[in-house]
């Protein structure tokens, strides 16, 4: 598992070098699908959107913000009809929480 994580990180580094936030988002979601229990990918992706958004804002990094945008786009596309509101609002709720 540790080696898989290292491989994903290396590929994400390559996506960053190529300035390809779409590939990074797809890679992150594929990794979440492998790791998360069935039915929890939407929530896990929402948490990831918040992390990438916060990193992008705190570091002034447009690439991280674009990855967050692509993750949100993919989350909305994957969400079933009854999950659309959750996919839309959950990242906003999570980002307003103080952990």
Number of C-alpha atoms within 10 A of each C-alpha: 7 7 8 10 11 11 12 17 15 12 16 19 13 14 17 16 9 10 14 15 22 18 18 25 25 15 17 20 21 13 15 17 17 11 13 15 10 9 9 12 21 25 16 16 25 24 18 21 27 22 18 20 23 17 17 18 13 9 10 11 14 14 17 22 21 20 26 27 18 19 25 22 15 18 23 18 12 14 16 11 9 8 13 15 12 17 23 16 11 18 20 15 13 15 16 10 7 5 5
